[in-house]
Amino acid sequence: MPDYRNVEADVVTAGFPCQPFSNSGRKLGLKDPRGRFYERIEQIIKHFNAKSFILENVPGMTKNGGNHRMSQLADEPQMIGRTMQVLEGKLAKLSDYHVRWFEVDSSQLGSPQVRRRVYIVGVRTDLANSHDLRYDEFFQHDFVPKPFTAIADPECIDNTTLQLSGTQARNVRRFMTEAPSYKDGMRRVGQAYLCEGGNVGQAYHAYGMVPTLTKIWARFLPIYFPHQKEIELKRVPSIHERDFTPHFRYYGLGDLRRASVREAMKLQGFPASFIPHENDRLAYEHAGNAVNAKVVREIAQHLLSLIK
């Protein structure tokens, strides 16, 4: 076992449990033992005398707990709840670090997934100043929003293991009587439907973005691929086109299938060279729980440039 006691870390990264703050959880915040895991992360930062760090969690943590007050560490002025106030207080005690946090949507960096997350970044005061942690310093490139087709795997076209069950396909097509709805670049096909067992689902047009992946949703994400004649007739919308009247073939000839493991990983910003777990169920769970690699890569590159 290597002795890390004298090792100084360049960047410590951590995504502490989101269940205490997530909209899909009970929002117990710091009353949930998982909500106090930051304390362990702080120990790691100090143990390795980290030159910088990146922490990630869901946006819900910023408003959790009520008693809203003005943030002291947010990149832009905003009100925060009790949970974030306590966390900011702990972060402020890291007197050897400049600390700031901001919210990033992975779609802003070219990922076809609308995934909003809070990123808390810190750098040692002997290596940089607080201005170096402004949002604009991390994200200086102009990224073009991309639809799901940008990461779609052509080898999945005839993959029968990704096809929806007869019931699922019928449920989706049952509601395909109107044009896809539009929100934040996502184009939902049909409406939410109730599957046997109580699961609610919907499909998303491949020429739009998809919603946030989760541990469960990652492996059930249905994607609608338009029929070739829809494309020839230029009935496929751009990612910015809000109003869209589909061709009549939209209702019957297009293909419905689930996103593959490889596609789920690409949605999370992992490179094509990344090797997911050989068990698909676990691989989908890993994708849903992962921090978006594209966002972290941009943040880490800037931190490393400061350290150099």
C-alpha positions in Angstrom: 0.0 0.0 0.0 1.6 3.3 -1.0 2.4 5.9 1.7 0.6 9.1 0.7 1.4 11.0 3.8 3.9 13.2 2.1 2.2 13.5 -1.3 0.8 16.9 -2.3 -2.3 16.7 -4.6 -2.7 19.0 -7.6 -6.5 18.6 -7.7 -8.9 16.8 -5.4 -12.2 16.0 -7.0 -15.3 14.8 -5.2 -19.0 14.4 -5.9 -20.6 14.0 -2.5 -24.1 12.3 -2.1 -26.9 14.3 -3.7 -29.9 12.4 -2.2 -30.3 14.8 0.8 -30.7 17.8 -1.6 -32.1 16.3 -4.8 -35.7 16.9 -6.0 -36.1 13.1 -6.3 -35.2 12.7 -2.6 -36.7 13.7 0.8 -34.6 16.9 1.0 -33.4 16.3 4.5 -30.3 18.3 3.9 -27.8 18.3 6.7 -30.2 16.1 8.8 -29.3 13.3 6.5 -26.0 11.7 7.5 -25.1 11.6 3.7 -25.5 15.4 3.7 -22.5 15.7 6.1 -20.1 13.8 3.9 -18.4 17.1 3.0 -16.6 16.9 6.3 -14.7 13.8 5.1 -13.8 15.5 1.8 -12.4 18.4 3.8 -10.2 16.0 5.7 -8.8 14.7 2.4 -8.2 18.2 1.1 -6.2 19.0 4.2 -4.4 15.7 4.4 -3.0 16.1 0.9 -2.5 19.8 1.2 -4.3 20.0 -2.1 -3.3 22.8 -4.5 -6.9 22.9 -5.7 -10.2 21.1 -5.5 -13.5 20.6 -7.4 -16.7 19.5 -5.7 -20.0 18.8 -7.4 -23.6 18.4 -6.3 -27.2 19.1 -7.4 -28.6 22.7 -7.7 -31.2 21.8 -5.1 -28.6 22.1 -2.3 -28.3 25.9 -2.8 -32.0 26.5 -1.8 -32.4 23.6 0.7 -33.3 24.4 4.3 -35.2 27.7 3.9 -34.1 30.9 5.8 -32.7 32.3 2.6 -29.9 34.8 2.7 -27.4 36.3 0.3 -24.5 34.0 -0.7 -21.0 34.9 0.2 -19.2 32.6 -2.3 -21.4 32.4 -5.3 -20.0 33.6 -8.6 -23.1 35.7 -9.1 -25.2 37.4 -6.3 -28.0 35.1 -5.3 -30.0 33.9 -2.3 -29.2 30.6 -0.7 -30.9 28.3 1.9 -29.7 27.1 5.3 -27.9 24.1 3.9 -25.7 26.1 1.6 -25.1 28.8 4.3 -23.7 26.1 6.6 -21.5 24.7 3.8 -20.3 28.2 2.8 -19.4 28.7 6.5 -17.3 25.5 6.4 -15.7 26.4 3.1 -14.8 29.9 4.4 -12.8 28.2 7.2 -10.4 26.9 4.6 -8.4 30.0 5.1 -5.6 28.8 2.8 -7.9 28.7 -0.2 -9.9 31.0 -2.4 -13.3 29.3 -2.9 -16.1 30.1 -5.3 -19.1 28.1 -6.6 -21.2 28.4 -9.8 -23.9 26.4 -11.6 -23.1 24.8 -14.9 -25.4 23.0 -17.4 -23.4 20.4 -19.3 -25.3 21.3 -22.5 -23.5 24.7 -22.3 -20.3 22.8 -23.1 -21.7 20.9 -26.0 -23.0 17.8 -24.2 -26.5 16.7 -25.6 -27.7 16.4 -22.0 -29.4 19.1 -20.0 -27.7 18.5 -16.7 -27.4 21.4 -14.2 -25.0 21.0 -11.4 -23.3 23.1 -8.8 -19.5 23.1 -8.9 -17.5 24.3 -5.9 -13.9 25.2 -6.8 -11.0 26.2 -4.6 -7.3 27.0 -5.2 -4.6 27.7 -2.6 -4.0 31.4 -1.9 -0.3 31.0 -2.7 -1.0 29.9 -6.3 -3.8 32.3 -7.5 -6.2 35.1 -6.5 -9.9 35.0 -6.1 -10.5 36.6 -9.5 -9.0 33.5 -11.2 -12.0 31.6 -10.0 -14.6 33.6 -11.9 -16.9 31.6 -14.1 -15.7 33.4 -17.2 -12.1 32.3 -16.5 -13.1 28.6 -16.6 -15.3 28.7 -19.6 -13.7 30.9 -22.3 -14.6 28.8 -25.3 -17.7 29.1 -27.4 -19.5 25.7 -27.4 -22.2 24.9 -29.9 -25.3 23.1 -28.4 -25.5 19.6 -29.9 -28.4 17.2 -30.4 -28.4 13.5 -29.4 -27.5 12.6 -33.0 -24.0 14.1 -32.4 -23.1 11.2 -30.1 -25.5 8.5 -31.5 -23.7 5.2 -32.3 -24.4 4.0 -35.8 -23.8 0.4 -34.7 -26.9 0.6 -32.5 -29.3 1.0 -35.4 -30.1 -2.7 -35.6 -29.4 -3.6 -32.0 -32.4 -5.6 -30.9 -31.4 -5.5 -27.2 -32.1 -1.7 -27.3 -35.5 -1.9 -28.8 -38.4 -0.9 -26.5 -40.9 -3.6 -25.4 -44.1 -3.8 -27.3 -46.0 -2.1 -24.4 -43.4 0.7 -24.2 -43.4 1.4 -27.9 -47.2 1.4 -28.0 -47.4 3.8 -25.1 -45.0 6.2 -26.7 -46.7 6.1 -30.1 -50.1 6.4 -28.6 -49.3 10.0 -27.6 -47.5 10.9 -30.9 -50.5 12.7 -32.2 -49.1 16.2 -31.8 -45.7 17.8 -32.5 -43.0 17.1 -29.9 -43.0 19.6 -27.0 -39.9 21.8 -26.6 -38.0 22.9 -23.5 -34.3 24.0 -23.2 -33.3 22.3 -26.4 -35.1 19.0 -25.5 -37.9 17.8 -27.8 -40.1 15.4 -26.0 -42.0 12.9 -28.2 -45.5 12.2 -26.9 -46.4 12.7 -23.3 -45.3 11.1 -20.0 -47.0 7.7 -19.8 -47.5 5.1 -17.0 -45.9 1.7 -17.6 -46.9 -1.5 -15.8 -45.2 -1.4 -12.4 -45.7 2.4 -12.0 -42.8 3.7 -14.0 -43.3 7.0 -15.8 -41.5 7.5 -19.0 -41.3 9.5 -22.3 -39.2 9.5 -25.4 -37.0 12.3 -26.8 -36.3 13.3 -30.4 -32.8 12.5 -31.5 -32.5 16.0 -33.1 -32.8 17.5 -29.7 -31.1 17.1 -26.3 -32.1 14.7 -23.5 -32.8 15.3 -19.8 -30.5 14.6 -16.9 -29.5 11.0 -16.6 -30.1 9.3 -13.3 -29.1 5.9 -11.9 -32.4 4.4 -13.1 -33.4 6.6 -16.0 -30.0 6.1 -17.8 -31.0 2.6 -19.0 -34.6 3.4 -19.8 -34.0 6.5 -21.9 -36.1 6.1 -25.2 -34.9 8.0 -28.2 -36.9 8.7 -31.4 -35.0 8.5 -34.6 -36.9 10.1 -37.6 -37.6 8.1 -40.7 -35.3 9.0 -43.7 -38.2 10.5 -45.5 -38.7 13.0 -42.7 -35.1 14.1 -43.2 -35.5 14.3 -46.9 -38.5 16.5 -46.6 -36.6 18.7 -44.1 -39.1 18.1 -41.4 -36.4 17.5 -38.8 -36.0 20.6 -36.6 -32.8 22.3 -35.6 -31.9 22.3 -31.9 -33.0 25.9 -31.6 -36.3 25.6 -33.4 -39.1 25.8 -31.0 -42.1 25.4 -33.3 -42.0 22.2 -35.3 -44.8 20.6 -37.4 -43.7 17.0 -38.1 -44.4 15.2 -41.4 -47.2 12.6 -41.1 -44.6 9.9 -41.3 -43.5 11.0 -37.8 -46.4 9.0 -36.3 -45.5 5.6 -37.6 -42.3 5.0 -39.5 -39.6 6.5 -37.2 -37.5 4.2 -35.0 -37.7 4.0 -31.2 -34.9 2.5 -29.1 -33.1 3.0 -25.8 -29.8 4.8 -25.5 -26.9 2.4 -25.4 -24.3 2.2 -22.6 -21.7 3.9 -24.9 -24.1 6.7 -25.8 -24.9 7.2 -22.1 -21.2 7.6 -21.4 -20.8 10.1 -24.2 -23.8 12.1 -22.9 -21.7 12.3 -19.7 -18.7 13.7 -21.6 -16.6 10.5 -21.4 -14.3 10.0 -24.4 -14.8 7.2 -26.9 -11.7 5.4 -25.4 -13.4 5.1 -22.0 -14.2 1.4 -21.1 -17.4 1.1 -19.2 -18.2 -1.8 -16.8 -18.9 -5.0 -18.6 -22.2 -5.5 -16.8 -24.6 -3.2 -18.7 -26.9 -2.6 -15.6 -24.0 -1.4 -13.6 -22.6 0.6 -16.5 -25.9 2.5 -16.8 -25.9 3.2 -13.1 -22.3 4.5 -13.3 -23.3 6.8 -16.1 -26.3 8.2 -14.2 -24.3 8.8 -11.1 -21.3 10.2 -12.8 -20.1 13.8 -12.8 -20.0 15.1 -16.3 -16.4 14.6 -17.5 -16.5 17.4 -20.1 -17.4 20.0 -17.4 -14.8 18.7 -14.9 -12.1 18.6 -17.7 -12.7 22.3 -18.5 -12.5 23.3 -14.8 -9.5 21.1 -14.1 -7.5 22.4 -17.1 -7.9 26.0 -15.8 -6.9 25.0 -12.3 -3.8 23.2 -13.6 -2.8 26.3 -15.6 -2.9 28.3 -12.4 -0.9 25.7 -10.6 1.8 25.7 -13.3 
